[in-house]
Amino acid sequence: MDIFSELALLSRAASVRGRESGTVELLKRRWGPWLDDVRTGRLGNFVGLRRGTGPEPRPKVMAAAHMDGVGLVVTRVEGGGFLRVTSVGGIDRRLLLGQEVQVQGRRPLTGVIGARPPHLSSPEERTGTVPLEELYVDTGLAESEVKELVPPGSPVLYRQDLVLLRNGRAAGRCLDDAVGLVVLGVALEELARVEHQADFYVVGTVGEEAGRYPGAVTAAYDLWPQIAFAVDVTFGSYPGQNDPTGTYPLGGGPAIGVGPNCHPKLVALLEEQATEAGIPFSREVMPGATGTDAWGIQVVRGAIPTAVLSVPLRYMHTPVETVSLDDIASTGKLLARAVARVDRPAVEGLSCYEDKPRT
């Protein structure tokens, strides 16, 4: 797999909550050859199955990565054709002024987020962050054209293609969590070469950035796997950081979550497989809510043993999120190795296991 190309495609297809269908269609095309079954959930999740070779009833393993990214949506069209917007997810308002954006209306439009010139701004305005309700997008089109092409609710994203940096790094928009989706793709490609006992479900979830993890919860309830992995990004290290324990080096491999949202036996499985394969990794201490799909998955039905596997990423929720391509590859390989070790005896020691088929 060409990881840069896959990441570029998924970054380009990304959108905000409620507009994940483009990513779903892309995943169907890219992952179809490795899957035995593909469907779209009622809420919009992508659900793919790669069947295992073990005797039935086979254990179910689910790996989830969210398809939505942070962005803006149009709230109304002002006189002159200017677009007012509000945020979806935790977009960084400090970075919006002067940005080039893509308006996903009835057809894609390029726009810019306007800023009052410093010459016409008060001292307070020059040093503060402009409130979101005062920002607007200028497409250059007449008001009548804008009203025809851009209905309220249209997404607005940073207009930033993926760029290749030095040392195998890449930067672009919506890599949170296009990165996680590429990790799932790498894992599928790896599992196509080896025998695995368990049925492996790969799920692209909707709505993670909007909170309460609706896609992850509904997918977990529907599939009811014995084991689940949430694959996401975590904070990559950068100059000037004050807390070195809360960030992780790019090029240092995946971060394996440790805490109440992470089943200790799955943590041990991931660490054992990483050590055996010579994959570098970090332990990410997660003392409470992890901010990932795992937080919703873990408590579905009678509880699901869950682990969090993350790729370090710099500048989260900005148009230049930066990641190591090697970290994506190693995380996907680690996930595949963990899935390949799951059989019935492996899940019998988990506290929520029931010795009957799950329906």
C-alpha positions as CSV (number, residue, x, y, z in Angstrom):
1,M,0.0,0.0,0.0
2,D,1.2,3.5,-0.8
3,I,0.4,5.1,2.5
4,F,0.9,8.7,1.3
5,S,-1.6,8.2,-1.6
6,E,-4.2,6.5,0.6
7,L,-3.9,9.3,3.2
8,A,-4.3,11.9,0.5
9,L,-7.4,10.3,-0.9
10,L,-9.0,10.1,2.6
11,S,-8.0,13.6,3.5
12,R,-9.6,14.9,0.3
13,A,-12.8,12.9,0.9
14,A,-13.3,13.9,4.5
15,S,-16.1,16.1,5.7
16,V,-18.0,17.0,8.9
17,R,-20.5,15.0,10.8
18,G,-23.4,14.0,8.7
19,R,-21.4,14.2,5.4
20,E,-19.3,11.1,5.7
21,S,-20.9,9.3,2.7
22,G,-18.0,10.3,0.4
23,T,-15.5,8.5,2.7
24,V,-17.8,5.5,2.8
25,E,-17.9,5.2,-1.0
26,L,-14.1,5.6,-1.1
27,L,-13.6,2.8,1.5
28,K,-15.8,0.5,-0.4
29,R,-13.6,0.9,-3.5
30,R,-10.2,0.8,-1.7
31,W,-11.0,-2.0,0.8
32,G,-13.4,-4.1,-1.2
33,P,-10.8,-6.6,-2.4
34,W,-9.8,-7.6,1.2
35,L,-13.4,-7.9,2.5
36,D,-16.0,-10.6,2.4
37,D,-18.9,-8.3,3.2
38,V,-19.5,-4.6,3.1
39,R,-22.5,-2.6,4.2
40,T,-23.5,0.9,5.4
41,G,-25.1,1.2,8.8
42,R,-28.4,3.0,9.3
43,L,-26.5,5.9,10.9
44,G,-24.0,6.0,8.1
45,N,-21.1,3.9,9.4
46,F,-19.0,1.9,7.0
47,V,-18.9,-1.8,8.1
48,G,-16.6,-4.3,6.5
49,L,-16.1,-7.9,7.4
50,R,-13.0,-10.1,6.7
51,R,-14.0,-13.6,7.8
52,G,-11.6,-15.7,9.9
53,T,-10.7,-19.3,9.3
54,G,-11.5,-20.6,12.8
55,P,-14.4,-23.0,13.7
56,E,-17.7,-21.4,14.3
57,P,-18.8,-19.6,16.3
58,R,-15.8,-17.5,15.7
59,P,-14.8,-14.6,17.9
60,K,-15.6,-11.1,16.6
61,V,-13.0,-8.4,16.7
62,M,-13.9,-4.9,15.8
63,A,-11.5,-2.0,14.9
64,A,-13.0,1.4,14.6
65,A,-11.7,4.7,13.2
66,H,-13.9,7.8,12.8
67,M,-14.6,9.2,9.3
68,D,-15.6,12.7,10.3
69,G,-13.3,15.7,10.7
70,V,-13.6,19.1,12.3
71,G,-14.8,22.0,10.2
72,L,-17.5,24.6,9.7
73,V,-21.1,24.7,8.3
74,V,-22.9,27.5,6.7
75,T,-25.7,29.1,8.8
76,R,-26.9,31.8,6.4
77,V,-26.1,33.9,3.4
78,E,-25.6,37.6,4.1
79,G,-26.2,40.5,1.7
80,G,-23.6,40.6,-0.9
81,G,-23.2,36.8,-0.9
82,F,-21.1,36.5,2.2
83,L,-21.5,33.2,4.2
84,R,-21.9,33.1,8.0
85,V,-20.6,29.9,9.6
86,T,-20.5,28.0,12.8
87,S,-18.2,25.1,13.9
88,V,-18.6,21.4,13.9
89,G,-16.2,19.7,16.3
90,G,-13.2,21.4,18.0
91,I,-11.9,23.6,15.2
92,D,-9.3,26.1,16.4
93,R,-10.8,29.6,15.9
94,R,-7.3,31.2,16.2
95,L,-6.4,29.9,12.8
96,L,-9.5,30.8,10.8
97,L,-8.8,34.4,9.7
98,G,-7.4,34.6,6.2
99,Q,-7.7,30.9,5.5
100,E,-8.6,29.5,2.1
101,V,-11.5,27.1,2.4
102,Q,-13.6,24.7,0.3
103,V,-17.3,25.2,0.5
104,Q,-19.1,21.9,-0.1
105,G,-22.3,23.2,-1.6
106,R,-24.2,21.9,-4.5
107,R,-20.8,22.0,-6.2
108,P,-17.5,22.7,-4.6
109,L,-16.5,26.3,-4.3
110,T,-13.3,28.0,-3.2
111,G,-13.6,30.8,-0.6
112,V,-11.6,32.8,1.8
113,I,-12.4,33.7,5.4
114,G,-12.3,37.5,5.5
115,A,-10.5,39.6,8.1
116,R,-10.8,43.3,8.8
117,P,-7.5,45.0,8.0
118,P,-5.4,45.9,11.0
119,H,-5.5,49.5,9.9
120,L,-9.3,49.5,10.6
121,S,-9.2,47.4,13.7
122,S,-9.2,48.5,17.3
123,P,-6.2,47.5,19.5
124,E,-8.4,44.9,21.2
125,E,-9.4,43.4,17.9
126,R,-5.8,43.2,16.7
127,T,-4.7,41.1,19.7
128,G,-7.8,39.0,20.4
129,T,-9.5,36.1,18.7
130,V,-12.4,37.1,16.5
131,P,-15.7,35.5,17.7
132,L,-17.0,32.8,15.3
133,E,-20.2,34.7,14.7
134,E,-18.3,37.6,13.3
135,L,-16.4,35.6,10.7
136,Y,-17.6,35.2,7.1
137,V,-16.6,33.3,4.0
138,D,-16.2,35.2,0.7
139,T,-16.5,33.2,-2.5
140,G,-16.5,36.2,-4.8
141,L,-19.9,35.2,-6.3
142,A,-23.0,37.3,-6.4
143,E,-25.6,36.9,-3.7
144,S,-28.1,35.2,-6.0
145,E,-25.5,32.6,-7.1
146,V,-24.4,31.9,-3.6
147,K,-28.0,31.3,-2.5
148,E,-28.5,28.9,-5.4
149,L,-25.3,26.9,-4.8
150,V,-24.8,27.0,-1.0
151,P,-27.8,26.0,1.1
152,P,-27.5,26.4,4.9
153,G,-25.8,23.4,6.4
154,S,-23.2,23.1,3.7
155,P,-19.8,22.1,5.1
156,V,-16.8,24.4,4.9
157,L,-13.4,22.8,5.3
158,Y,-9.8,24.0,5.1
159,R,-8.7,23.9,1.4
160,Q,-5.4,22.0,2.0
161,D,-4.1,19.1,0.1
162,L,-1.8,16.6,1.7
163,V,1.9,17.6,1.3
164,L,4.9,15.4,1.7
165,L,7.5,16.8,4.1
166,R,11.1,15.6,4.8
167,N,11.9,12.5,6.7
168,G,8.7,10.6,5.7
169,R,6.3,13.1,7.3
170,A,3.1,14.4,5.7
171,A,0.8,17.3,6.6
172,G,-2.7,18.2,5.7
173,R,-6.3,18.6,6.8
174,C,-8.5,16.0,8.5
175,L,-5.7,13.6,9.3
176,D,-7.7,13.1,12.5
177,D,-8.8,10.5,11.7
178,A,-7.9,9.8,8.1
179,V,-4.8,8.4,9.7
180,G,-6.8,5.8,11.7
181,L,-8.6,4.7,8.5
182,V,-5.3,4.1,6.7
183,V,-4.2,2.1,9.7
184,L,-7.2,-0.1,9.3
185,G,-6.4,-0.5,5.6
186,V,-2.8,-1.5,6.4
187,A,-4.1,-4.1,8.9
188,L,-6.5,-5.6,6.2
189,E,-3.7,-5.8,3.7
190,E,-1.5,-7.6,6.3
191,L,-4.2,-10.0,7.3
192,A,-4.7,-10.9,3.7
193,R,-1.3,-12.6,3.9
194,V,-1.8,-14.5,7.1
195,E,-4.3,-16.9,8.6
196,H,-6.5,-15.5,11.4
197,Q,-9.1,-17.3,13.4
198,A,-11.4,-14.4,14.3
199,D,-13.9,-12.5,12.2
200,F,-12.5,-9.0,11.8
201,Y,-14.8,-6.1,11.4
202,V,-13.4,-2.8,10.2
203,V,-15.7,0.1,11.0
204,G,-15.5,3.7,9.8
205,T,-17.6,5.5,12.4
206,V,-19.6,8.7,12.1
207,G,-19.9,11.7,14.4
208,E,-16.9,11.2,16.8
209,E,-15.8,14.8,16.6
210,A,-19.3,16.0,17.5
211,G,-19.2,14.1,20.8
212,R,-21.0,11.2,22.4
213,Y,-19.6,8.7,19.8
214,P,-22.9,7.9,18.0
215,G,-21.3,5.8,15.2
216,A,-19.1,3.8,17.6
217,V,-21.9,3.0,20.0
218,T,-24.4,1.9,17.4
219,A,-21.8,-0.2,15.5
220,A,-20.7,-1.9,18.7
221,Y,-24.3,-2.6,19.7
222,D,-25.0,-4.0,16.3
223,L,-21.9,-6.2,16.0
224,W,-21.4,-7.0,19.8
225,P,-17.7,-8.0,19.4
226,Q,-15.8,-9.8,22.1
227,I,-12.9,-7.4,21.5
228,A,-12.7,-3.9,20.1
229,F,-9.9,-1.5,19.1
230,A,-10.4,2.2,18.7
231,V,-7.8,3.6,16.3
232,D,-7.2,7.3,16.5
233,V,-4.5,9.9,16.7
234,T,-2.8,11.4,19.8
235,F,-0.6,14.4,20.5
236,G,2.7,14.4,18.7
237,S,5.7,16.1,20.3
238,Y,6.7,19.6,19.2
239,P,9.1,22.4,20.3
240,G,8.3,24.3,23.4
241,Q,5.9,21.8,25.0
242,N,5.5,22.1,28.7
243,D,4.5,18.5,29.5
244,P,6.7,15.9,27.8
245,T,4.6,13.1,29.3
246,G,1.5,14.1,27.3
247,T,3.0,14.0,23.8
248,Y,4.7,11.3,21.8
249,P,7.5,11.4,19.3
250,L,6.8,11.2,15.5
251,G,8.7,8.2,14.2
252,G,8.5,6.4,17.6
253,G,5.6,4.1,16.6
254,P,2.1,3.8,18.0
255,A,0.9,4.9,21.5
256,I,-0.9,2.1,23.4
257,G,-3.5,3.5,25.8
258,V,-3.3,2.5,29.4
259,G,-6.2,3.3,31.8
260,P,-9.8,2.5,32.7
261,N,-10.9,2.7,29.1
262,C,-8.3,0.1,28.1
263,H,-8.6,-3.6,29.0
264,P,-5.3,-4.7,30.6
265,K,-5.2,-8.0,28.8
266,L,-5.5,-6.2,25.4
267,V,-2.8,-3.8,26.5
268,A,-0.6,-6.8,27.3
269,L,-1.4,-8.3,23.9
270,L,-0.5,-5.2,22.0
271,E,2.7,-4.7,23.9
272,E,3.8,-8.3,23.5
273,Q,3.1,-8.2,19.8
274,A,5.0,-5.0,19.4
275,T,8.0,-6.3,21.2
276,E,8.0,-9.6,19.3
277,A,7.8,-7.7,16.0
278,G,10.4,-5.1,16.9
279,I,7.8,-2.3,16.6
280,P,8.7,0.7,18.8
281,F,5.8,2.0,20.9
282,S,4.9,4.4,23.8
283,R,2.5,3.9,26.7
284,E,-0.1,6.6,26.7
285,V,-1.6,7.0,30.2
286,M,-5.3,7.7,29.9
287,P,-6.6,8.2,33.4
288,G,-10.2,9.0,32.4
289,A,-12.2,9.7,29.3
290,T,-10.0,9.0,26.3
291,G,-11.8,11.3,23.8
292,T,-11.9,8.4,21.4
293,D,-14.6,6.0,20.1
294,A,-13.4,3.5,22.8
295,W,-15.2,5.6,25.5
296,G,-18.6,4.7,23.8
297,I,-17.7,1.2,22.7
298,Q,-16.6,-0.1,26.1
299,V,-20.0,0.2,27.9
300,V,-22.3,-1.2,25.1
301,R,-24.6,-4.1,26.1
302,G,-22.8,-6.2,28.8
303,A,-19.5,-4.3,28.2
304,I,-16.9,-4.9,25.5
305,P,-13.1,-5.3,26.3
306,T,-11.6,-2.3,24.4
307,A,-8.1,-1.0,23.7
308,V,-6.9,2.4,22.3
309,L,-4.2,2.4,19.6
310,S,-3.1,5.9,18.5
311,V,-0.7,7.4,16.0
312,P,1.2,10.6,17.2
313,L,0.1,13.7,15.3
314,R,1.2,17.3,15.6
315,Y,-1.0,20.4,15.3
316,M,-4.3,18.6,15.9
317,H,-7.4,20.2,14.5
318,T,-5.5,22.6,12.2
319,P,-5.1,22.6,8.4
320,V,-1.5,21.2,8.8
321,E,-1.9,18.2,11.0
322,T,1.4,16.4,10.7
323,V,2.2,12.7,11.0
324,S,4.9,10.1,10.3
325,L,4.0,7.7,7.5
326,D,6.2,5.0,9.1
327,D,4.1,5.3,12.3
328,I,0.9,4.6,10.3
329,A,2.5,1.5,8.7
330,S,3.8,0.2,12.1
331,T,0.5,0.8,13.8
332,G,-1.4,-1.1,11.1
333,K,1.0,-4.0,11.3
334,L,0.7,-4.1,15.1
335,L,-3.1,-4.2,14.8
336,A,-3.0,-7.0,12.3
337,R,-0.7,-9.0,14.6
338,A,-3.0,-8.6,17.5
339,V,-6.0,-9.6,15.5
340,A,-4.2,-12.7,14.2
341,R,-3.6,-13.9,17.8
342,V,-7.3,-13.8,18.8
343,D,-9.0,-17.2,19.0
344,R,-11.6,-18.6,21.3
345,P,-9.2,-19.4,24.1
346,A,-7.9,-15.8,23.9
347,V,-11.3,-14.4,24.6
348,E,-12.4,-16.9,27.2
349,G,-10.4,-15.1,29.9
350,L,-12.1,-11.8,29.3
351,S,-14.7,-10.9,31.9
352,C,-17.6,-10.1,29.6
353,Y,-17.1,-13.3,27.5
354,E,-20.2,-15.6,27.2
355,D,-19.7,-19.1,25.8
356,K,-22.5,-18.8,23.2
357,P,-22.8,-17.3,19.8
358,R,-23.5,-13.6,19.7
359,T,-26.4,-12.5,17.6
